Each structure stands twice: as C-alpha cells, then as structure tokens.
Amino acid sequence: MDTSEIAVVGGGVAAIGFVLWYFFGPRERVAASAGAGGVQEVRVVVRGGYAPDVIVVKKDRPVRLDFYRDETASCSDRVVFGDFGIARDLPAFETTSIEFTPDRSGEFTFACGMNMMRGKLVVEDG
C-alpha cells in the first residue's frame, strides 16, 4: 500500500469510530427536579439532537418537559412520545412545554417527526 491508500483506510477507520461513538456512546442522563407543586421538570435544548437525551422521572407524578428549540432545521420541528400519544410542534427559538403523568414504568423513546433524532424517557417506580 502506498501513502494515499493508508490515508484513505485510516480516514475510513476514524469515520467509523466517530459514527459508533455518536450513535452508541455515552448519553447525557438527567433526573427531573421537583418544582412547584411537585411537578418533575426538565429543560431540553433541541439543537441537532436533544440535550439531555436521557431523562429520568418517577411514575405517577406529573412531568413538565420544556423543549427549547435552538435551531431552524426542519427535522427538529416536532417531538413525538409515541408510547404516551403525545406529538407537539416545536417552533424555532421558543420554549414548548409538554405536561403529562407517566402511568407505567420502563424506558420510552421520544423522537423528532422524522424519527432521526432520539431521546429516552426512563420512568422509575417511585
């Protein structure tokens, strides 16, 4: 192999490593904090993904997720919690609150309208 072939193989290996890290690497996990009236609250910033993308809440307690969409990309203009029958539009540069009370424990995926950006809601007994 000559130098250019080695560079191409090295670049390919680096790209594969990055993709694996991006999709399967460690996630930012945040437990909801109790706000006024015992409502579990988390602020989620939407910018090319969700931050945090793993949210931990307690079962049978009200939850408010404040999604702030910090971009105009069309993929992020909607968030869907399919297991809870919730779908909301997220206007750019605005905060949209989603309020519900999870009635079962487990791990539930939430995603953009195109199902490309994903997060996880972890509901624990509590």
trRosetta pair geometry for C-beta under 8 A, 3 or more apart (Angstrom, degrees):
i j d omega theta_ij theta_ji phi_ij phi_ji
1 5 4.2 -124 -163 90 97 130
1 6 5.5 119 130 -55 123 82
1 9 7.6 -20 -163 -3 155 139
2 5 5.4 95 53 12 64 103
2 6 7.3 -124 105 -5 33 94
3 6 5.7 -58 -149 37 32 112
3 7 6.3 33 154 -21 66 106
4 7 5.6 -52 -148 35 33 114
4 8 6.4 34 153 -20 65 104
5 8 5.7 -51 -146 35 33 111
5 9 6.4 31 155 -15 65 106
6 9 5.9 -56 -146 40 30 109
6 10 6.1 31 154 -18 65 110
7 10 5.7 -55 -144 40 29 112
7 11 6.2 30 156 -19 64 107
8 11 5.8 -53 -146 37 28 111
8 12 6.4 31 154 -20 62 107
9 12 5.7 -55 -149 36 30 113
9 13 6.4 31 154 -18 64 105
10 13 5.8 -54 -148 36 31 110
10 14 6.3 30 153 -18 64 107
11 14 5.6 -55 -147 38 32 112
11 15 6.3 33 154 -21 66 106
12 15 5.7 -53 -146 35 31 111
12 16 6.4 31 155 -18 64 104
13 16 5.8 -53 -148 36 31 111
13 17 6.4 34 152 -20 63 106
14 17 5.6 -54 -150 36 31 114
14 18 6.4 33 153 -21 65 104
15 18 5.7 -52 -148 34 32 112
15 19 6.4 31 155 -18 65 105
16 19 5.8 -55 -148 36 31 110
16 20 6.4 30 154 -17 65 107
17 20 5.8 -57 -148 38 29 110
17 21 6.3 28 156 -17 65 108
18 21 5.8 -58 -148 39 30 110
18 22 6.1 31 156 -22 67 109
19 22 5.7 -53 -142 35 29 113
19 23 6.3 5 167 1 64 111
20 23 6.6 -70 -142 48 23 93
20 24 5.5 -38 -177 39 64 115
20 25 7.5 99 127 -48 61 85
21 24 7.1 -78 -114 60 13 72
21 25 4.2 31 -170 -54 60 129
22 25 6.6 29 -48 9 10 115
27 52 7.7 89 158 -176 88 86
27 53 5.3 -101 -161 77 110 105
27 54 4.7 93 124 -18 128 120
27 120 7.4 45 146 27 166 117
28 51 6.1 31 57 -144 153 72
28 52 4.2 -129 112 -131 105 85
28 53 5.9 92 50 24 87 78
28 54 6.5 175 86 30 46 87
29 52 6.6 112 -118 -176 9 135
29 54 4.1 -33 -103 88 72 122
29 55 8.0 -173 -154 -72 55 20
29 56 6.5 42 179 -24 95 112
29 122 7.9 6 -146 12 106 138
30 42 6.0 129 108 -136 123 122
30 52 4.0 171 1 2 117 164
30 54 7.1 141 18 85 62 66
30 55 5.9 -20 69 -112 87 62
30 56 6.9 -164 96 21 37 84
31 55 8.0 121 -113 -168 21 53
31 56 4.4 -38 -104 72 67 112
31 57 7.7 149 -158 -75 61 39
32 40 3.5 56 129 176 142 103
32 41 6.0 136 -166 50 96 26
32 42 4.9 -86 -106 -44 81 102
32 55 6.5 53 -55 -179 91 96
32 56 6.6 -142 -3 86 76 56
32 57 4.6 31 3 -98 136 81
32 58 7.6 -117 56 3 118 77
32 63 6.5 -90 -112 -130 167 93
33 40 7.2 143 68 -151 23 61
33 41 5.9 -38 67 60 76 83
33 42 7.5 126 17 -77 73 64
34 38 5.6 -30 -159 -140 111 46
34 39 7.2 129 -155 66 58 34
34 40 6.1 -39 -93 -93 56 58
34 41 7.6 102 -143 12 12 85
35 38 7.8 -14 66 72 50 4
35 39 5.0 -33 60 71 98 88
35 40 7.5 143 10 -118 85 9
35 41 4.3 37 -22 -8 128 132
35 64 7.3 -50 35 43 138 123
36 39 6.5 2 71 27 57 105
37 62 7.6 -12 118 57 106 138
38 61 6.4 -106 150 -158 103 108
38 62 7.0 97 103 41 84 99
39 61 7.8 165 -127 158 33 89
39 62 4.7 -48 -117 98 79 110
39 63 7.1 145 -172 -110 77 13
39 64 5.2 29 161 -4 125 110
39 99 7.7 -36 -151 -133 129 108
40 57 4.9 123 123 -137 158 102
40 58 6.5 169 -64 29 147 86
40 61 5.6 85 -21 115 114 114
40 62 6.8 173 19 95 78 51
40 63 4.7 -29 69 -108 104 69
40 64 7.2 166 81 24 51 64
41 63 7.8 160 -79 -162 34 54
41 64 5.0 -11 -106 68 78 97
41 65 7.8 167 -152 -86 49 33
41 66 7.0 18 -167 -7 94 106
42 52 7.1 -72 -177 41 126 111
42 55 5.2 -180 69 -137 174 123
42 57 7.8 -106 -16 -69 125 104
42 63 7.9 -12 13 -168 98 96
42 64 7.9 170 28 91 57 56
42 65 5.5 -13 66 -118 92 73
42 66 7.2 -167 94 28 44 75
43 66 4.7 -27 -111 72 68 108
43 68 6.6 12 -175 -5 97 112
43 95 8.0 -46 -138 -132 96 122
44 50 5.4 -15 -174 -163 116 98
44 51 6.9 148 -160 71 62 41
44 52 6.6 -88 -113 43 81 58
44 55 7.3 -57 -76 -65 118 133
44 65 5.9 10 -2 -178 122 100
44 66 6.8 164 23 81 71 50
44 67 4.9 -24 73 -105 105 65
44 68 7.1 173 85 23 49 68
44 119 7.6 -15 -146 -98 140 172
45 50 7.6 143 74 -157 48 46
45 51 4.8 -20 59 62 96 99
45 68 5.3 -25 -109 69 63 100
45 70 5.6 1 -169 -2 97 126
46 49 7.7 -155 -148 93 54 24
46 50 6.1 -19 -101 -100 69 65
46 67 5.8 32 -27 -175 118 98
46 68 6.7 -173 17 87 80 44
46 69 4.4 -25 65 -109 122 64
46 70 6.4 161 71 21 58 71
46 71 6.8 -113 116 29 81 100
46 76 4.9 150 161 -174 120 128
46 79 7.6 -123 -89 -64 141 118
46 90 6.1 36 33 152 163 158
46 117 7.7 87 -149 139 94 159
47 51 7.1 -25 39 9 93 117
47 69 7.9 145 -64 -162 62 46
47 70 4.4 -27 -71 72 111 106
47 71 5.1 130 -123 -27 67 118
47 76 7.8 33 -90 -116 21 172
48 71 6.9 103 -34 -35 67 164
48 73 7.2 81 -80 13 59 156
48 76 7.7 -66 -57 -54 21 139
48 117 7.6 173 158 -103 30 127
49 53 6.2 -37 161 -76 105 129
49 117 5.3 -169 -115 -144 49 108
49 119 8.0 125 177 -66 78 93
50 53 4.4 119 80 -98 95 76
50 110 7.7 66 -50 89 167 107
50 117 6.4 125 -23 161 87 111
50 118 7.7 -92 13 109 120 22
50 119 4.1 -39 60 -64 151 129
52 55 6.1 134 90 -72 112 75
52 119 7.7 106 119 -144 60 123
53 118 7.3 71 -168 105 116 55
53 119 4.2 -136 -159 -116 67 88
53 120 6.8 56 145 18 73 75
54 119 6.8 -160 -68 -170 37 81
54 120 4.8 -2 -114 63 75 101
54 122 6.4 25 -177 -12 90 114
55 65 7.0 16 -164 -107 173 119
55 119 7.0 37 -4 157 98 122
55 120 7.3 -179 27 93 65 54
55 121 5.3 -20 68 -114 100 66
55 122 6.9 -179 87 25 44 74
56 122 4.6 -22 -105 72 71 110
56 124 6.4 18 -171 -10 96 116
57 61 7.1 -148 170 71 96 102
57 63 5.1 0 -146 -98 158 128
57 102 6.3 122 97 14 125 136
57 121 6.8 -16 17 -171 112 94
57 122 7.3 151 24 81 62 57
57 123 5.7 -23 74 -109 88 67
57 124 7.3 175 88 23 36 78
58 61 4.6 34 85 22 103 129
58 123 7.4 66 179 -160 10 67
58 124 5.9 -46 -108 71 54 82
58 125 7.6 4 -154 142 76 15
58 126 3.4 -75 -146 55 111 154
59 102 5.6 -91 -122 102 58 100
59 103 7.1 68 -166 -155 91 15
59 104 6.7 -58 -131 153 121 6
59 105 4.8 -64 -60 -68 136 84
59 123 5.2 85 -75 165 80 104
59 124 6.6 -127 -16 90 90 31
59 125 5.5 -22 24 -108 129 40
59 126 5.8 149 35 23 75 88
60 101 6.5 27 -148 172 30 107
60 102 7.3 -74 -35 84 33 64
60 103 6.5 66 -82 -119 69 51
60 126 7.6 -166 46 61 92 83
61 101 6.8 -161 95 -140 16 90
61 102 8.0 -4 49 44 58 84
61 126 7.0 -49 -9 83 124 123
62 99 6.6 3 -175 -169 103 96
62 100 7.6 179 -147 104 65 21
62 101 5.0 -50 -93 -85 56 93
63 99 6.8 171 87 -145 54 51
63 100 5.9 -16 58 67 98 64
63 101 6.7 151 9 -100 81 38
63 102 6.4 35 -7 -13 134 95
64 97 5.6 -14 -168 -164 101 108
64 98 7.2 154 -154 76 50 45
64 99 4.8 -12 -100 -96 79 87
65 97 7.1 148 76 -154 45 54
65 98 4.7 -13 58 57 97 99
65 99 7.9 -174 22 -74 64 41
66 95 5.2 -2 -177 -171 99 115
66 96 7.5 155 -156 75 52 35
66 97 5.2 -23 -100 -97 71 76
67 79 6.0 -155 -94 -10 167 152
67 88 7.6 152 34 90 141 128
67 90 5.4 -73 119 -117 130 124
67 95 6.8 152 78 -154 43 58
67 96 5.0 -20 63 61 99 88
67 97 7.7 177 19 -85 72 25
67 98 6.8 37 -8 -6 110 107
68 94 7.4 -147 -138 109 62 24
68 95 4.7 -28 -89 -94 80 80
69 76 5.9 155 -140 133 110 114
69 77 7.4 67 -149 -108 159 45
69 90 4.3 126 -48 149 136 112
69 91 6.7 175 48 88 133 34
69 92 5.4 -96 111 -115 116 39
69 93 6.8 -66 88 -26 78 27
69 94 6.6 5 42 51 96 61
69 96 7.4 23 -13 5 105 108
70 93 6.8 69 -118 -94 43 59
71 76 6.0 62 74 54 113 147
71 92 6.6 -95 98 -133 31 99
72 92 4.6 13 -95 -112 70 151
73 76 5.2 65 78 14 96 104
73 77 7.8 -147 98 -35 52 83
74 77 5.7 -35 -158 -8 46 122
75 112 5.1 49 159 141 77 158
75 113 7.4 -161 -164 52 46 83
75 114 5.0 -66 -137 25 85 134
75 116 5.5 -48 -161 52 133 128
75 117 6.3 118 139 -11 114 111
76 90 6.5 -65 146 76 76 133
76 112 5.5 -80 -104 -116 43 131
76 117 6.2 22 -93 16 84 156
77 89 6.3 -14 158 -155 82 78
77 90 5.8 -163 -162 58 34 80
77 91 7.8 34 -148 -94 84 27
77 92 7.5 -40 -105 -51 88 82
77 112 7.7 73 37 -161 46 104
77 113 6.7 -30 71 8 75 130
78 87 6.4 8 -180 -176 110 91
78 88 6.9 170 -152 88 66 39
78 89 5.5 -40 -98 -107 79 50
78 90 6.3 -174 -85 9 21 88
78 112 6.2 100 72 -170 69 63
78 113 3.5 53 65 -47 126 114
79 87 7.3 -178 91 -146 45 50
79 88 5.7 -6 56 58 87 87
79 90 5.9 64 -12 -38 97 124
79 96 8.0 170 23 86 120 131
79 98 7.3 -99 87 -43 127 150
79 110 6.0 21 180 167 99 114
79 111 7.4 164 -150 87 60 26
79 112 6.5 -48 -97 -104 54 46
79 113 7.8 -75 -58 -42 17 71
80 86 7.1 161 -156 95 43 62
80 87 4.6 -1 -110 -107 82 88
80 110 6.5 173 83 -158 45 70
80 111 5.6 -23 58 65 95 74
80 112 7.4 51 12 151 92 10
80 113 6.3 109 -26 -93 116 51
80 115 7.9 -41 50 -78 131 75
81 84 4.4 -8 125 43 116 108
81 85 7.6 -19 94 44 84 25
81 86 4.1 15 51 58 106 107
81 87 7.5 -154 31 -67 60 49
81 98 7.4 136 -7 164 132 150
81 100 7.8 -149 84 26 156 155
81 108 6.8 46 -161 139 91 124
81 110 4.7 -28 -90 -105 73 103
81 121 7.0 18 -129 -2 115 145
82 85 7.5 33 -169 -72 32 33
82 109 7.3 6 32 79 107 86
82 110 7.9 174 5 -111 71 52
82 111 7.8 4 -17 28 107 102
83 108 4.4 -109 40 -143 148 121
83 109 7.6 112 -14 44 115 62
84 100 5.8 90 173 144 141 165
84 102 7.1 -75 -94 -104 129 75
84 108 7.1 68 -26 166 98 157
86 98 6.1 91 172 -162 142 125
86 100 6.3 -103 -64 -42 143 148
87 113 7.7 79 -158 -98 111 87
88 96 5.7 168 144 150 132 137
88 98 5.6 -142 -6 -86 151 110
89 96 7.3 -164 92 -109 54 161
90 94 7.6 -179 -180 72 60 89
90 96 5.2 -129 -116 17 68 141
91 94 4.3 15 85 37 104 132
91 96 6.9 129 24 -55 78 115
102 105 7.8 91 137 -85 121 41
102 108 7.9 -164 -127 10 127 145
102 121 7.5 -173 -82 145 143 128
102 123 4.4 -131 139 -118 155 142
104 123 6.7 88 98 96 48 145
105 123 4.8 -149 -129 108 48 91
105 124 5.9 43 -138 -138 115 18
105 125 5.1 -42 -68 -52 151 72
106 122 7.9 -121 120 -145 29 53
106 123 6.0 10 44 53 50 99
107 120 5.7 -11 -170 -171 99 114
107 121 7.3 153 -158 79 49 49
107 122 5.3 -15 -105 -104 78 72
107 123 7.7 -170 -79 21 30 71
108 120 7.1 140 73 -160 40 62
108 121 4.6 -22 67 63 95 99
108 122 7.9 179 24 -79 69 28
108 123 6.8 27 2 -7 112 109
109 118 5.8 -28 -163 -161 107 110
109 119 7.2 140 -158 77 58 42
109 120 5.9 -37 -101 -101 56 67
109 121 7.7 -168 -80 19 7 79
110 118 7.1 147 81 -157 45 58
110 119 5.0 -17 63 65 93 94
110 120 7.4 -180 19 -87 76 17
110 121 5.9 63 -20 -21 111 106
111 115 4.8 32 145 -122 148 54
111 116 7.5 126 -173 35 106 31
111 117 6.3 147 -158 83 65 56
111 118 4.7 -21 -99 -102 91 72
111 119 7.3 -179 -76 22 46 66
112 115 6.7 -134 68 -46 69 18
112 116 5.9 -30 53 48 122 75
112 117 4.2 63 -17 45 117 100
112 118 7.8 -95 4 -63 75 47
114 117 7.8 66 63 11 92 78
115 118 7.4 24 -169 -72 57 98
